[in-house]
Amino acid sequence: MNKFLYSIILFLLTSSISAQRFSASLPDYEAYKAFKGKPLSDKFSNIESVKIVYDLRQKKMYYFNSTLIQHHYDFVTDYLGYDKGVEVFNDDNYSDTEKNRDYLLGNLNHVKGTDKWVFELAASDHMPILLIERFYNLIVQSTFIGTRLNFYLNNPEKMEWHQQQKFRIPCVKSDYIFNEIKYQEVVSGSTIGILKQYKLKDLENIKPKADEIIVLDGTPDILPNVRGIIVNELQTPLSHLVLLGKNRKIPIMAYTDAFKDNTIKRLLFKKVEIKIGIDTFYIKETDKKIVLKSNSKKKKLIIDNSITDLVSLNTIPKNGVNYIGSKAQNMAYLIAISKQIPFKTPEDAHAIPFYFYTKHIQKKSISPLIEELLANSQKDSMVWIHQQLKKIREAIKKEPIDPELIAKLNQTFKNAAFKNFRFRSSTNAEDLDDFNGAGLYDSKTGILGDSIKTFEKAIKQVWASVWNEASYTERELFGIDQHNIAMGVLVHRSFPDELANGVVITTNIFRKDFPGITVNVQKGENSVVKPEKNEVCEQFVAYHLNDGKNDTDFDVDYTSNSNLNNNEPLLSRKEMSTLFLASKKIEEKMYRYWRKNRFHPIDIEFKIVGENRDLYIKQVRPYND
């Protein structure tokens, strides 16, 4: 074969392959469907996406196959002859000027099951407005979508421009996409079980069996011991259901049409296999064997009752986990870290050691009730267990507290700048590597010198929460020896004036191979981890595109904005920056205190407080993914 003929054949083959992998236009949905793939981030479960490159030098548009070619950089390198390194590519083509740009880079997203089309830039792309509008119009002209296309405001910069009415193209916020979500992976995985349906109120009297996959009409306060869970309301990614589900390692999904879905209805009371993925689920009848987990091994907890005085957390207690619990010990670490990094911790932080709880429950009206429960004489009766737990809680709250403890607290806080104090659980069975205990125990407020919201009442309510249905059930499931549970109490000033509160996970939970922190934040004291029905919090990922060295060199990618704040940002960019830097430095310091490897993310709770909008960090614990 001569060289000329060989070259023609090679050219035809290359052209044929290229034709399958990219196109200058998308004339109809079939053309879009041929190129569509999953977005790189799993921040939305209902999006399909095609990547776009516009070559500024050649004035050519490229829509390319997002399944075969994952990154814009890969496409321009392999198909357009780009020969510079990835850092130069990022610096030039995500900058705030056209000067050194070779390309405009974007994504054409479709909200599945709707006629909603969204043009999105990377959150790290600081493309100027005129270029964004030019890019938008080029997409409108070269696709079947036309003016149905909307531009997605996914970072603070673009949100600010929109507020200032600088855009001349249609723009949308996260609610445009989020309001269409019907399915959400909570904990991925597959499982086999008998499919049953319950109302939440049923669970007060009925105990689902361990071989069941259950469908619920809301979010349970207590996770039953089952093979899998389907709830019919969406979850915030850092809610207690999510954290406890991950801890349990059982597949859980949210599906708003769960009670209407004909497939689910048809399979009720049958043995099924369910597979829960990021953007979809599969359920079918099966004859596979149900393998139940057994947890015969009891986990012993340590109780050191030798410390009989209040513990100041201004210095780090030695082995404090054994006598004040993990939460209080971690607060001492945070206070030490806050002396080096610009964030605040709750003032007047002290811990009530296990000694006082142990002494209280040894009283004759309490101890026999606990022993009767732990004898498990009627362990299969949910009604009996709930009644017994209630008796224990009432007995703990009824018995008078050691007056010496109240005297110590009054003396310690008599000159404090605050009168309202928060009393928070710090047991030996929470905030652990393999048991986070999220939402299992109670926190209460006591007011110095008050005759109604007394310190005594607050402490006893926190102690009583050791025997909440949820905390007892979760410990039982994890094989924790219930005889050895002990409650310390973390005490510090309370926050009646909080402007916002939230949770940070120091990893990008939506994109495993990409850096960042994940933040959920809500207005005022409205809960992020146990939101009211139909409440949506602000959620974003903050990250460095390259190796950022200062507090402005980071980017923010919104998944949702708070519907309690009119879908406007709750935090300023400066506040996000402070939170980002503080979180990463706390993570680094906690590795040393906990003596962990540096790839273990942490879970941080924070507040924005007062006229100066101070950042307070109120809790840190391991994140169990």
C-alpha positions as CSV (number, residue, x, y, z in Angstrom):
1,M,0.0,0.0,0.0
2,N,1.5,3.4,-1.0
3,K,1.9,6.1,1.5
4,F,-0.7,8.4,-0.1
5,L,-3.5,5.7,0.1
6,Y,-2.5,4.9,3.7
7,S,-2.8,8.6,4.6
8,I,-6.3,8.9,3.1
9,I,-7.5,5.8,5.0
10,L,-6.0,7.1,8.2
11,F,-7.6,10.5,7.7
12,L,-11.0,8.9,7.0
13,L,-10.7,6.7,10.1
14,T,-9.7,9.7,12.3
15,S,-12.6,11.8,10.8
16,S,-15.1,9.0,11.5
17,I,-14.0,8.7,15.1
18,S,-13.9,12.4,15.6
19,A,-17.4,12.7,14.2
20,Q,-18.7,10.4,16.9
21,R,-16.9,12.2,19.6
22,F,-17.7,15.9,18.9
23,S,-19.9,18.1,16.8
24,A,-20.1,21.8,15.9
25,S,-23.9,21.8,16.7
26,L,-26.7,19.9,18.4
27,P,-29.7,20.0,16.0
28,D,-32.0,17.9,18.2
29,Y,-32.3,16.0,21.5
30,E,-31.0,12.8,19.8
31,A,-27.7,14.6,19.0
32,Y,-27.5,15.8,22.6
33,K,-28.3,12.3,23.9
34,A,-25.4,10.8,21.8
35,F,-22.9,13.0,23.7
36,K,-24.4,13.3,27.1
37,G,-22.8,11.9,30.3
38,K,-22.8,12.5,34.0
39,P,-21.4,15.8,35.4
40,L,-18.0,15.5,37.1
41,S,-19.7,16.5,40.4
42,D,-22.5,14.6,42.0
43,K,-24.0,17.8,43.6
44,F,-27.3,17.2,41.7
45,S,-28.8,13.8,41.1
46,N,-31.0,14.8,38.2
47,I,-28.6,16.3,35.7
48,E,-27.2,15.0,32.4
49,S,-24.5,17.0,30.8
50,V,-22.6,17.7,27.5
51,K,-19.3,19.5,27.7
52,I,-18.6,22.5,25.4
53,V,-15.4,24.2,24.1
54,Y,-15.4,27.3,22.0
55,D,-12.0,28.0,20.3
56,L,-11.6,31.7,20.4
57,R,-8.7,31.7,17.9
58,Q,-10.4,29.5,15.3
59,K,-13.9,30.7,16.2
60,K,-15.2,27.1,16.3
61,M,-17.7,25.4,18.6
62,Y,-17.3,21.9,19.9
63,Y,-19.8,19.8,21.7
64,F,-18.1,16.6,22.8
65,N,-18.9,13.2,24.3
66,S,-18.7,13.6,28.0
67,T,-18.6,9.9,28.7
68,L,-15.6,9.2,26.5
69,I,-13.8,12.5,27.3
70,Q,-14.1,13.5,30.9
71,H,-12.3,16.9,31.0
72,H,-12.1,20.0,28.8
73,Y,-8.3,19.8,29.1
74,D,-8.3,16.3,27.7
75,F,-10.3,17.4,24.7
76,V,-8.2,20.4,23.7
77,T,-5.0,18.4,24.2
78,D,-6.1,15.3,22.3
79,Y,-8.3,16.9,19.5
80,L,-7.3,20.6,19.2
81,G,-3.5,20.3,19.5
82,Y,-3.2,22.3,22.8
83,D,0.4,21.7,24.1
84,K,0.7,23.6,27.3
85,G,0.5,22.1,30.8
86,V,-2.6,21.9,32.9
87,E,-1.7,24.7,35.3
88,V,-1.1,27.1,32.4
89,F,-4.4,25.9,30.9
90,N,-6.3,26.6,34.2
91,D,-4.6,30.0,34.7
92,D,-5.3,31.2,31.2
93,N,-8.7,29.7,30.5
94,Y,-10.5,30.3,33.8
95,S,-9.3,33.8,34.3
96,D,-11.2,37.1,34.5
97,T,-10.0,38.4,31.1
98,E,-10.0,37.4,27.5
99,K,-6.4,38.4,27.1
100,N,-4.6,35.0,27.4
101,R,-7.6,32.8,26.8
102,D,-7.6,30.2,24.0
103,Y,-11.0,28.8,24.9
104,L,-14.4,29.3,26.4
105,L,-15.3,26.2,28.5
106,G,-18.7,25.2,29.7
107,N,-21.4,22.6,30.3
108,L,-24.8,22.2,28.7
109,N,-26.9,20.6,31.4
110,H,-30.4,19.1,31.1
111,V,-32.7,18.6,34.2
112,K,-33.9,15.1,33.5
113,G,-37.6,14.6,33.0
114,T,-38.2,18.3,32.4
115,D,-37.8,20.9,29.6
116,K,-35.2,22.8,31.6
117,W,-31.8,23.5,30.0
118,V,-29.0,25.1,31.9
119,F,-25.6,26.6,30.7
120,E,-23.0,26.3,33.4
121,L,-19.4,27.4,33.8
122,A,-17.0,25.9,36.3
123,A,-17.4,27.7,39.6
124,S,-13.7,28.4,39.3
125,D,-14.2,30.2,36.0
126,H,-14.0,34.0,36.4
127,M,-15.1,34.7,32.8
128,P,-16.1,38.3,32.4
129,I,-19.8,39.1,31.7
130,L,-19.4,40.1,28.1
131,L,-17.7,36.7,27.3
132,I,-20.4,34.8,29.3
133,E,-23.1,36.5,27.2
134,R,-21.2,35.9,24.0
135,F,-20.8,32.2,24.9
136,Y,-24.5,31.9,25.8
137,N,-25.6,33.3,22.4
138,L,-23.3,31.0,20.6
139,I,-24.9,28.0,22.3
140,V,-28.4,29.4,21.6
141,Q,-27.5,29.7,17.9
142,S,-25.9,26.3,17.5
143,T,-28.4,24.1,19.4
144,F,-32.1,23.1,19.2
145,I,-32.6,24.6,22.7
146,G,-32.7,28.3,21.6
147,T,-33.9,30.8,24.2
148,R,-35.1,28.1,26.6
149,L,-31.5,28.1,27.8
150,N,-30.7,29.7,31.2
151,F,-27.4,30.6,32.7
152,Y,-26.8,29.0,36.2
153,L,-25.4,31.3,38.9
154,N,-23.2,28.9,40.8
155,N,-20.8,31.1,42.7
156,P,-20.8,34.3,44.8
157,E,-19.3,36.5,42.0
158,K,-22.0,35.6,39.5
159,M,-24.8,36.0,42.2
160,E,-23.5,39.5,42.9
161,W,-23.5,40.5,39.3
162,H,-27.1,39.2,39.0
163,Q,-28.1,41.3,42.1
164,Q,-26.6,44.3,40.4
165,Q,-28.6,43.5,37.2
166,K,-25.5,43.3,35.0
167,F,-26.6,40.3,33.0
168,R,-28.6,40.6,29.7
169,I,-29.2,36.9,29.5
170,P,-31.8,34.8,31.5
171,C,-30.2,33.5,34.8
172,V,-31.3,31.0,37.3
173,K,-30.3,30.0,40.8
174,S,-30.1,26.5,42.4
175,D,-33.8,26.4,43.2
176,Y,-34.5,26.1,39.5
177,I,-32.8,22.7,39.5
178,F,-33.2,21.7,43.1
179,N,-37.0,22.0,43.0
180,E,-37.1,19.3,40.3
181,I,-35.3,16.7,42.3
182,K,-37.4,13.6,43.1
183,Y,-34.6,11.1,43.9
184,Q,-31.6,11.4,46.1
185,E,-28.9,8.9,47.1
186,V,-28.4,9.1,50.8
187,V,-26.2,6.1,51.3
188,S,-25.3,4.2,48.2
189,G,-25.1,0.4,48.0
190,S,-27.2,-2.7,47.4
191,T,-29.2,-4.9,49.7
192,I,-31.7,-7.7,49.8
193,G,-34.8,-7.8,52.0
194,I,-38.6,-8.0,52.3
195,L,-40.1,-4.7,51.1
196,K,-42.5,-3.2,53.6
197,Q,-44.2,0.1,53.9
198,Y,-44.8,2.0,57.2
199,K,-46.1,5.4,58.4
200,L,-43.8,7.1,60.9
201,K,-46.5,6.9,63.6
202,D,-46.6,3.1,63.1
203,L,-43.0,2.8,64.3
204,E,-44.0,4.0,67.8
205,N,-45.7,0.5,68.3
206,I,-44.2,-1.7,65.6
207,K,-40.7,-2.9,65.3
208,P,-39.7,-3.6,61.7
209,K,-37.8,-6.9,61.3
210,A,-34.1,-7.1,60.6
211,D,-34.7,-8.7,57.2
212,E,-36.9,-5.8,55.9
213,I,-36.3,-2.9,53.5
214,I,-38.8,-0.2,54.6
215,V,-40.6,2.6,52.9
216,L,-41.4,5.5,55.2
217,D,-43.6,8.6,54.8
218,G,-41.0,11.0,56.3
219,T,-37.7,11.1,58.1
220,P,-37.5,8.9,61.2
221,D,-36.0,10.2,64.5
222,I,-34.8,6.6,65.2
223,L,-33.4,4.4,62.4
224,P,-34.9,0.9,62.7
225,N,-32.6,-2.1,62.5
226,V,-33.4,-3.0,58.9
227,R,-31.7,-3.9,55.6
228,G,-32.4,-0.6,53.8
229,I,-34.6,2.5,54.1
230,I,-36.6,4.6,51.5
231,V,-38.0,7.9,52.7
232,N,-40.3,10.2,50.7
233,E,-38.6,13.5,51.6
234,L,-35.3,14.9,50.4
235,Q,-32.4,15.2,52.9
236,T,-29.7,17.8,53.5
237,P,-26.4,16.0,52.8
238,L,-25.2,16.4,56.4
239,S,-28.5,15.6,58.2
240,H,-28.6,13.2,61.1
241,L,-30.3,10.5,58.8
242,V,-27.4,10.8,56.4
243,L,-24.7,10.6,59.1
244,L,-26.3,7.8,61.0
245,G,-27.0,5.9,57.8
246,K,-23.3,6.2,56.7
247,N,-22.3,5.0,60.2
248,R,-24.7,2.0,59.9
249,K,-23.5,1.3,56.3
250,I,-27.1,0.5,55.2
251,P,-28.4,1.7,51.8
252,I,-30.8,4.6,52.1
253,M,-32.5,6.8,49.5
254,A,-35.0,9.6,49.3
255,Y,-37.6,9.4,46.7
256,T,-40.5,11.8,46.8
257,D,-42.8,9.5,44.7
258,A,-42.1,6.4,46.8
259,F,-45.7,6.0,47.9
260,K,-47.0,6.6,44.3
261,D,-44.5,4.4,42.4
262,N,-46.3,1.5,40.9
263,T,-43.2,-0.7,40.8
264,I,-42.7,-0.2,44.6
265,K,-46.4,-0.9,45.2
266,R,-46.2,-4.1,43.2
267,L,-43.2,-5.4,45.1
268,L,-44.5,-4.8,48.6
269,F,-44.3,-7.8,50.9
270,K,-41.9,-9.5,48.4
271,K,-38.2,-10.3,48.6
272,V,-36.4,-7.7,46.5
273,E,-32.9,-6.5,45.7
274,I,-32.4,-2.8,45.6
275,K,-29.4,-1.0,44.2
276,I,-29.0,2.7,45.2
277,G,-26.7,4.8,43.0
278,I,-25.9,8.5,42.7
279,D,-28.4,9.4,40.1
280,T,-30.8,6.4,40.0
281,F,-32.0,3.2,41.8
282,Y,-33.0,-0.2,40.7
283,I,-35.4,-2.5,42.4
284,K,-36.5,-6.0,41.4
285,E,-37.9,-9.2,42.9
286,T,-35.2,-11.8,43.7
287,D,-34.7,-15.3,45.1
288,K,-31.2,-14.4,46.5
289,K,-30.6,-15.2,50.2
290,I,-30.9,-12.5,52.8
291,V,-27.7,-12.4,54.9
292,L,-28.3,-10.8,58.3
293,K,-25.5,-9.0,60.1
294,S,-24.8,-10.2,63.6
295,N,-23.1,-8.2,66.3
296,S,-22.4,-10.5,69.2
297,K,-19.2,-8.7,70.1
298,K,-19.8,-6.2,72.9
299,K,-17.8,-2.9,72.8
300,K,-16.6,-1.9,76.3
301,L,-16.7,1.7,77.2
302,I,-14.2,3.4,79.6
303,I,-15.6,5.3,82.7
304,D,-13.1,7.1,84.9
305,N,-15.1,8.4,87.9
306,S,-12.0,9.7,89.8
307,I,-12.4,13.3,88.7
308,T,-14.9,15.0,91.1
309,D,-14.6,18.7,90.2
310,L,-15.6,20.8,87.2
311,V,-13.0,20.7,84.4
312,S,-11.9,24.0,82.8
313,L,-11.3,23.4,79.1
314,N,-8.9,26.4,78.7
315,T,-6.2,23.8,79.1
316,I,-6.2,20.4,77.5
317,P,-7.2,17.7,80.0
318,K,-4.9,14.6,79.9
319,N,-6.9,11.5,78.8
320,G,-10.1,13.6,79.3
321,V,-12.1,11.3,77.0
322,N,-12.2,8.8,79.8
323,Y,-13.8,11.2,82.3
324,I,-15.5,14.1,80.4
325,G,-16.2,12.4,77.0
326,S,-15.1,13.1,73.5
327,K,-17.1,16.2,72.8
328,A,-15.7,18.1,75.8
329,Q,-12.2,16.9,75.1
330,N,-12.5,18.0,71.5
331,M,-13.7,21.5,72.7
332,A,-10.4,21.8,74.7
333,Y,-8.5,21.0,71.5
334,L,-10.5,23.7,69.6
335,I,-9.8,26.3,72.3
336,A,-6.1,25.6,72.0
337,I,-6.2,25.8,68.2
338,S,-8.2,29.1,68.3
339,K,-5.2,30.8,70.0
340,Q,-3.3,30.3,66.7
341,I,-6.1,30.7,64.1
342,P,-8.7,33.5,63.7
343,F,-11.9,31.9,65.0
344,K,-13.7,32.0,68.3
345,T,-14.9,29.2,70.6
346,P,-17.8,29.4,73.0
347,E,-16.8,31.4,76.1
348,D,-16.6,29.9,79.7
349,A,-16.3,26.3,78.4
350,H,-16.2,23.7,81.2
351,A,-17.0,20.0,81.6
352,I,-19.1,18.2,84.2
353,P,-17.3,14.8,84.6
354,F,-18.9,11.4,84.5
355,Y,-18.6,11.2,88.3
356,F,-21.8,13.3,88.8
357,Y,-23.9,11.3,86.3
358,T,-22.7,7.9,87.7
359,K,-23.5,9.1,91.3
360,H,-27.0,10.3,90.2
361,I,-28.1,7.1,88.5
362,Q,-27.0,4.9,91.4
363,K,-30.0,6.2,93.4
364,K,-32.6,3.5,94.3
365,S,-35.4,5.1,92.1
366,I,-33.2,4.9,89.0
367,S,-30.7,2.0,89.1
368,P,-33.2,-0.9,89.3
369,L,-35.1,0.5,86.2
370,I,-31.9,0.5,84.2
371,E,-31.0,-3.0,85.3
372,E,-34.5,-4.2,84.4
373,L,-34.2,-2.7,80.9
374,L,-30.7,-4.2,80.3
375,A,-31.9,-7.6,81.4
376,N,-33.8,-7.5,78.1
377,S,-36.7,-9.6,79.5
378,Q,-39.0,-8.2,76.8
379,K,-36.5,-7.0,74.2
380,D,-38.8,-7.6,71.2
381,S,-41.6,-5.4,72.6
382,M,-41.1,-1.9,71.3
383,V,-44.0,-0.7,73.6
384,W,-42.4,-2.2,76.7
385,I,-38.9,-0.8,75.8
386,H,-40.2,2.7,75.1
387,Q,-42.2,2.7,78.4
388,Q,-39.2,1.5,80.4
389,L,-36.9,4.1,78.8
390,K,-39.5,6.8,79.6
391,K,-39.6,5.6,83.3
392,I,-35.8,5.9,83.5
393,R,-35.8,9.4,82.0
394,E,-38.5,10.6,84.3
395,A,-36.7,9.1,87.4
396,I,-33.5,10.8,86.4
397,K,-35.3,14.2,86.1
398,K,-37.3,13.7,89.3
399,E,-34.4,13.0,91.7
400,P,-32.6,16.1,93.1
401,I,-29.2,16.7,91.8
402,D,-26.1,16.9,94.0
403,P,-26.2,20.4,95.5
404,E,-22.4,20.5,95.5
405,L,-22.4,20.4,91.6
406,I,-24.8,23.4,91.4
407,A,-22.7,25.3,93.9
408,K,-19.6,24.7,91.8
409,L,-21.3,25.9,88.7
410,N,-22.7,29.1,90.4
411,Q,-19.3,29.9,91.8
412,T,-17.6,29.3,88.4
413,F,-19.9,31.5,86.4
414,K,-20.8,34.2,88.9
415,N,-18.6,36.8,87.2
416,A,-19.2,35.6,83.6
417,A,-20.2,38.1,81.0
418,F,-23.1,35.7,80.0
419,K,-26.1,34.4,82.0
420,N,-27.4,31.9,79.5
421,F,-25.5,28.6,79.3
422,R,-25.8,25.6,77.0
423,F,-25.5,22.2,78.5
424,R,-24.5,19.6,75.9
425,S,-24.0,15.9,75.9
426,S,-20.5,14.5,76.1
427,T,-20.8,10.8,76.5
428,N,-18.3,8.0,76.1
429,A,-20.5,6.8,73.2
430,E,-20.4,9.6,70.6
431,D,-18.0,11.5,68.4
432,L,-15.9,8.4,68.0
433,D,-14.3,7.0,64.9
434,D,-16.8,4.2,64.4
435,F,-19.8,5.7,66.2
436,N,-20.6,9.4,65.7
437,G,-23.9,9.4,67.6
438,A,-25.2,12.3,65.6
439,G,-28.5,13.7,67.0
440,L,-28.9,10.9,69.6
441,Y,-28.5,13.0,72.8
442,D,-30.0,16.3,73.9
443,S,-28.7,19.8,74.6
444,K,-30.5,22.2,76.9
445,T,-30.2,25.8,78.1
446,G,-29.9,26.9,81.7
447,I,-29.9,30.5,82.9
448,L,-27.8,31.6,85.9
449,G,-30.1,32.5,88.8
450,D,-33.3,31.7,86.9
451,S,-36.1,30.0,88.8
452,I,-37.5,28.2,85.7
453,K,-34.7,27.5,83.3
454,T,-32.4,26.3,86.1
455,F,-29.0,24.7,85.7
456,E,-30.3,21.6,87.6
457,K,-33.2,21.1,85.2
458,A,-30.9,21.5,82.1
459,I,-28.3,19.0,83.4
460,K,-30.9,16.4,84.3
461,Q,-32.5,16.7,80.9
462,V,-29.2,16.1,79.2
463,W,-28.4,13.1,81.5
464,A,-31.8,11.7,80.8
465,S,-31.1,11.7,77.1
466,V,-28.7,8.8,77.6
467,W,-31.9,6.8,77.6
468,N,-33.6,8.3,74.6
469,E,-35.2,5.7,72.3
470,A,-32.8,6.7,69.5
471,S,-29.6,6.6,71.6
472,Y,-30.5,3.3,73.3
473,T,-31.4,1.7,70.0
474,E,-28.3,2.8,68.2
475,R,-25.9,1.6,70.9
476,E,-27.7,-1.7,71.0
477,L,-27.3,-2.1,67.3
478,F,-23.6,-1.4,67.5
479,G,-23.0,-3.8,70.3
480,I,-22.0,-1.2,72.8
481,D,-22.2,-2.4,76.4
482,Q,-25.1,-0.4,77.8
483,H,-24.0,-1.0,81.4
484,N,-20.9,1.2,80.7
485,I,-22.5,4.3,79.2
486,A,-21.7,7.5,81.0
487,M,-22.7,11.1,80.4
488,G,-20.4,14.1,80.9
489,V,-21.8,17.5,80.1
490,L,-20.1,20.2,78.1
491,V,-21.1,23.7,79.4
492,H,-20.5,27.0,77.7
493,R,-22.3,30.3,77.0
494,S,-25.3,29.9,74.8
495,F,-26.0,31.8,71.5
496,P,-29.4,33.5,71.4
497,D,-28.2,35.9,68.8
498,E,-26.8,33.6,66.1
499,L,-27.3,34.9,62.6
500,A,-26.4,31.6,60.9
501,N,-25.3,28.1,61.8
502,G,-23.8,25.2,59.8
503,V,-21.7,22.2,59.3
504,V,-18.5,21.7,57.4
505,I,-17.1,18.4,56.2
506,T,-13.4,18.9,55.2
507,T,-13.7,17.0,52.0
508,N,-15.6,17.4,48.7
509,I,-18.3,14.8,49.3
510,F,-19.7,15.3,45.7
511,R,-16.4,14.7,43.8
512,K,-14.0,12.2,45.4
513,D,-11.0,13.0,43.2
514,F,-11.3,16.8,43.7
515,P,-10.2,19.0,46.7
516,G,-12.5,21.1,48.8
517,I,-14.7,21.4,51.8
518,T,-18.5,20.8,51.8
519,V,-20.6,23.4,53.8
520,N,-24.3,23.4,54.8
521,V,-25.5,26.6,56.5
522,Q,-28.9,27.9,57.5
523,K,-30.3,31.2,58.6
524,G,-30.5,31.9,62.4
525,E,-30.8,28.9,64.6
526,N,-32.9,26.9,62.1
527,S,-31.4,23.4,62.0
528,V,-29.2,22.1,59.2
529,V,-29.1,18.5,60.6
530,K,-32.8,18.3,61.5
531,P,-34.5,20.7,59.1
532,E,-38.2,21.4,59.2
533,K,-40.2,20.0,56.2
534,N,-39.6,21.9,53.0
535,E,-36.7,23.9,54.4
536,V,-33.6,24.1,52.1
537,C,-30.3,25.2,53.4
538,E,-27.4,26.9,51.7
539,Q,-24.9,24.4,50.4
540,F,-21.6,24.9,48.7
541,V,-18.2,23.4,48.1
542,A,-15.2,25.6,48.5
543,Y,-11.9,24.6,46.9
544,H,-8.6,25.7,45.4
545,L,-8.2,25.1,41.6
546,N,-4.4,25.2,42.0
547,D,-2.3,25.5,45.1
548,G,-3.7,28.7,46.6
549,K,-1.6,30.6,49.0
550,N,-3.8,33.4,50.3
551,D,-7.4,33.8,51.6
552,T,-8.8,35.0,48.3
553,D,-7.4,32.2,46.2
554,F,-10.3,29.8,46.5
555,D,-13.6,29.1,44.6
556,V,-17.1,28.4,45.7
557,D,-19.6,26.2,43.9
558,Y,-23.2,26.4,45.1
559,T,-25.5,23.4,45.2
560,S,-28.4,25.2,46.9
561,N,-29.3,28.5,48.5
562,S,-31.4,29.0,51.6
563,N,-35.1,29.4,50.9
564,L,-35.3,31.0,54.3
565,N,-33.1,33.8,52.9
566,N,-34.9,34.4,49.6
567,N,-32.3,32.1,47.9
568,E,-29.6,34.8,48.5
569,P,-26.2,33.9,50.0
570,L,-26.0,33.7,53.8
571,L,-22.3,34.1,54.0
572,S,-20.1,36.8,52.4
573,R,-17.1,35.7,50.4
574,K,-14.8,36.9,53.2
575,E,-16.7,34.8,55.7
576,M,-16.4,31.8,53.4
577,S,-12.7,32.4,53.1
578,T,-12.3,32.6,56.9
579,L,-14.3,29.4,57.3
580,F,-12.4,27.7,54.6
581,L,-9.0,28.5,56.0
582,A,-10.0,27.8,59.6
583,S,-11.5,24.4,58.7
584,K,-8.4,23.2,56.8
585,K,-6.1,24.3,59.7
586,I,-8.4,22.7,62.3
587,E,-8.2,19.5,60.3
588,E,-4.4,19.6,60.2
589,K,-4.2,20.2,64.0
590,M,-6.8,17.6,64.9
591,Y,-4.8,15.0,63.0
592,R,-2.0,15.5,65.5
593,Y,-4.2,15.5,68.6
594,W,-6.0,12.4,67.5
595,R,-2.8,10.9,66.0
596,K,-4.5,10.0,62.7
597,N,-3.3,9.8,59.2
598,R,-3.8,13.1,57.3
599,F,-6.4,11.8,54.9
600,H,-9.2,11.5,57.5
601,P,-11.8,14.3,57.1
602,I,-13.4,16.0,60.0
603,D,-16.9,17.2,60.8
604,I,-17.1,20.8,62.2
605,E,-20.1,22.7,63.5
606,F,-20.0,26.5,63.4
607,K,-22.1,29.7,64.0
608,I,-22.0,33.3,62.8
609,V,-22.8,35.4,65.8
610,G,-23.5,39.1,66.7
611,E,-23.1,42.5,65.1
612,N,-19.6,41.7,64.0
613,R,-20.6,38.4,62.5
614,D,-18.0,36.5,64.4
615,L,-17.1,32.9,63.4
616,Y,-17.5,30.5,66.3
617,I,-16.5,26.9,66.0
618,K,-18.6,24.9,68.5
619,Q,-17.7,21.2,67.7
620,V,-15.3,19.0,65.9
621,R,-15.4,15.2,65.5
622,P,-14.2,12.6,63.0
623,Y,-16.3,12.3,59.8
624,N,-17.3,8.7,59.3
625,D,-17.9,8.2,55.5
